[in-house]
Amino acid sequence: MIKKLIVMGLLCLLPASFQAQKTLNINLSSKKDTEVSPIVKEKVEEYATKINTIIQEEKKLMEAELEVLKARNLDKSDFDREKAQIADRYSEKMDKRIEDLGFDLDDVIQKQVRYSLLNTDAASKEELKEKLLKKFRPNRSISGYFSYGIMTLTNDLPDNGLDKNLGYSNNLEFGVKLNYQLSRTSPWAITSGLGFSWRTVRVDNNMYFTRLGNQGVSLVQNEESLDKSKLRTGYIMIPLGIQYNFSRLKNAGMDVQYRNSHNGFKIGANVYGGARMSTNNIIKGNNGETRDRSNYDVNPFIYGAQLTFSYNSFSVFVKKDFSNFFKDSHFKNDKALIFGLAIGL
């Protein structure tokens, strides 16, 4: 029954296509021609022609038999009963003749699938398998990403001078990610890449960062109200980790299985390291805005770990620095903790 429905759908589409070409008098482009395999199209058209011939032949015989039935001048109930019996008999006869044509729908579908995947009709099994293996190779790709996270500084001290004055801080990052799937069917992939990160620490209560000679960086109170007070540091980041993809194995045919490592739900874990590019102390008050790129004892090298949960190209992540945000003993033990969203990870 399912086969008949599929075939009838194809048969309905073909006349509509032919009528459209005849009415509009246009020549379909090569792109349109490649949507259906020429062999599949030829087989379906041939099958449709044979079915139409059977229907017309049986319809002509049935109409002749109905004329004989009408000539008998039966009452309406008897006429309708015998007419229904004749229709059922010819319907069964047509089904039997169509079935005897031996149309192998499974073979036609297989040919169309092969054509859609490989854009070819004729190939040996060895050539087909080779093309499938080439088409469904392990994913070894480089893609871009963008992330934004809320950042806080954690420490094991009751108050290191920055805690009670810390405002809304964030981490903005973009770069490229390398995804190296271990094999065609493996759920595991090695991840790496290169990113550029800007970490912004904002302070409230009209405080701002400053350097006091050899004493290094500290916070001081401004006499007037400040509209903006933040310390922004840029890093070059290099991650290295693993990723597990929960998507199911798919069958491409010819005993070739593969797993799409891009799509589906994924969990990734990585370590990262970064080298400082620059630091910018930005202060804005009644006298305008000032920017100072001096050394504010921000750590020149950072390292940490990240855990990422992804679905397709959207991710949520948490990353934790194992290195102090400031070097030496300045704001001792402050380490960045970041929660964020990403596109492309």
N, C-alpha and C positions, 0 to 999 in steps of 0.2 A: 504493500500500500504506500509506504514512504517513497519507494522508488518511482511509483507511478506519479505521485505528487511532484517530485523533483523534475521528472521528465516533462510532465504537463506544464510546469512552470517555464522550463526551457523552451518548449514548443510555443507557449504564449508570447515569450519575449522575442523570438525570432521573427514571427510575422510582423510584430510592431516595429522591429528594426528595419525590416524590408520596406514596410509602408512609409516609414520616415524618410528613408533614402529616396524612394520614388517620388514622394511629394516635394521634398526640399531640393532634390536634384543636387546633392552635395557629395563630395568624395571624402570618405572618412580618412583622418590622418593616420600615419603609421603608428602613433601612440595608441589610438583607438583599436587598431588592428591587433596590437600585441596583448590586448586584454583577454582575448579568447584564443586558445590554441587553434591553428588552422585545421589540424586533424580532428580535434573535438568538434569544431564547427561543422566540418564536412560530415562526420558521423551522425551528429544530431539532425542535420538537414536531411540526410539520407533516411534516417529513421522516421522523421516527421513525414516525409513523402510516402513511405511505405504504409504508415498508420493511416494517412489520409486516403490512400487507395483502398485499404481494407474497409474503412468507414463508408466510403462512397459505394463500394460494391455491395456491402451488406445493407446499406440504407436503400439501395435500389431494389434489392430482393424483398426487403421488408415492406416497402411501399406497395410492391406488386401483390404481396400476400394480404395486405390491408385492404386493397381494392376488392379482392375476392371476398374478404370478410364483409365489406360494406354491401356487396351484392346479395348477401344472404338475408338482408332486412331483419336482423335480430332486434329484439327490444334493447333498450339502452343498457340495462344492467348486464345482460349477456354479452352485448357488444364490448362494453368496457372491460369485462373480465377476460374475454378472449384476446382483446387488444393488448392487455397487460401481459398475458402469457406469451404472446408473440414478441413483445418488446424485450421481455426477460430472456427469451430464447436467443434472440439475435445479439443481445448484450453479452451473454455468455459466449456465444460464437465469436464475436469480435475480440473479447478478452483472450480466448484461446488462440486465435490467429495472431494477435499481437504478441502473446507470450512465446509462440512458436518462432517468432522472428529472431529470438535469442540475443536481444540487445543486452550487452554486458555493461550496465551502468557503472559498476565498480571500476572497470577498466577505463571507462571514459573519465571518471572523476580522478583517477590516479594520473591519467595523462594531463588533465588540466592542472592538477596540483604541481606536477613536475614542471609543466610549462611556466606556471606562475613563479615558481621558486628559481628555476634555472634558465628560463627564456629559451628553451629548446624542446623540440619534439623527438628527435631521433638521437639516441646515444646508447652505447652499451652500458650494462650494469656497472662495469668498472669505471667508465667515464662519468656516469651519473654520481656514483659514490664519491669519486674524486672531487667533483664540483660541489657536492654537498659538504664535504669535509673542508673545502676551501671557503665556502660561504659561511659556514657556522664554525668559525675558528674561535679559540679562546679570546676573550675580550682583553686587548692590550691597547688602552686608549689614554689620551690626555684631554682633559676637559677643564673648563673654567669654573670657578666658584666664587661666591660672595657670602660673607657672614657678618652678623652683627650680634654683639653680646653685651649683657649688663655685667659690669665688673665690680667686685668688692675686694678689699684687702684684708686678709685674715692673719692673725698672730695669736700667740699664746700669752700675751701680756695684758693686764687689766686696762692700761691706757698708755699708749706710746706717743701721745701728743698729736697723732693724726686721726685716731679713731673717732673722737667726738666732733671733729670738724670736717670729716669726709662727706662730700656731696655725691650727686649722681655721677657715676663713672662708667665708661664704656670701652669696648674694643671693636674696632672696625677692621675688617680684613678681606682681602681678595687675592686671587692667584690662580694657579693651575694645579690640577690634581692628576696624578698618574695612577691608573687602575690596571693591575697586572693579574688577571685571572690565572690560576695555576694550571687549569686544564679546561677542556671544553665543557665538561660536566661538573667541575669542582665548584662547591659553594664558597670556597676560600679564594681570596685575592689579597695580594700585597699592594699597599697604597703608599704613595709618597707624593712629592710635588715641591712647589715653591710658592711662598706667599709673602705678602706685604701687610704688616699689621701696624695699626695706629692705636695706642693705648692712651686714653685720656683720663687723668685723675683730677676731679674737680673738688675744691674745698669751699665750705660755706663760712658763715659768721664773719665775713669781711677779712678772712685770713688769706695769706698768699705765701708761696714758696720763695725763699731767698737763700743766698749763700753768705755766711759770716766768716770770711777769711778761711783759716785753716780748720775751723769748726765744721765746715761742710754745710749741707742743706738743712734748713729748719723752716718752721712756720712762724710768721709774725702777724700781728694784728694791724690792719690798716686804719688810719685815723678817720677816713671817710668811707662812705658806703661803696662797695664794689659791685659792679654789674656782672663781672666775669672774673674768675680766677681758676686757672687750670694748667696742668702740666701735661703736655702731650709728647709721647715718645714713639718713634717709628722703628720697627724691627723688620729685618729679613728673616722669614721663618722657613724651616725645612722639617716636615713631618716624616715619620716612618712608622707604618703600622700594618695591621691586618683587618680584613673585613669579611663577615660571613653573610651570605645571601640565602634567605629562606624560600626563594621561589622554587617551583617544582621543575623537574626535568621535562623537557619537551622532546618530541620525536619528529625529526625532519624526514624520516623515511630511510629505507636501505640500511636499517639498524644503526642510523646515526642519531645520537642523542646530544642535546646541548642544554645549557642553562644560561638564561639572559641575566648577566650580572648587573645590568643597569637598573632593571625594574624590580618592583617588589619591596618587601621589607628587609632591611639590612641593619646589622650591628657592626660597628667598627671601633677599634681601639688603637691608639697610636701614641708614641712619644714624639716630642718635638724639641727643637732647639732654635734659638734665634740670636742674631747679632744686631746690636743697636745701630741705626742709621743716624738719627739726630734726636735732640730734645728741644722742645720749645715751651718756654714759660710765658703764658698769655694772661695779661692782667688788663681789665677795662674798668675805668672809674670815671669820676667827673672830669679828669684831665685827659680823657681819651684812652686809647688802647696802646699798650706797649708789648713788645715781643722780645724775648731774650733767649738766644740759643746757646748760652753758656753751659758749662758742666754743672748739672744739679745732682750729681752722684746717683743717677739712675743706673741700674745694673747694665753693663755693656753686653752681657751674655745672659740669656735666660734658657731654662729647660723645664719640661713638665710632661704631663700626660693628658690625653683627651679621650672621652667616650662619646660616641655618636650613634644616634638612632635615626635611620633614614627610611623614607618611603618614596620610591622613584627618585626624583631630584630634590626633594625637600627633606631637611634634617633639623633635628634639635640636638644640642651638644652641651657638654660640660667639660671645661678644661681647668686644670689646676697646675700652677707653677710650683716646682720644687725649689726654685731659686728665689732669693729675696728680691722684692721690687727695687729697693735701693741697695747699693753695695755697702760693704763694710758694716758699721754699726748704726747707720742712719735709719731711723724708724725701724728698729730692729725686728726681724722675723716677719715683716709684712710680706705676704705672698698673694699673688693675684688668683682669684677664683672667678670664673666667667661662665655664665649661662647664656645660651644664645640660639639663634636660628640661622640656617644657611640654605642657600640655593646652589645646587650643583655638587655637593659633597656626596 
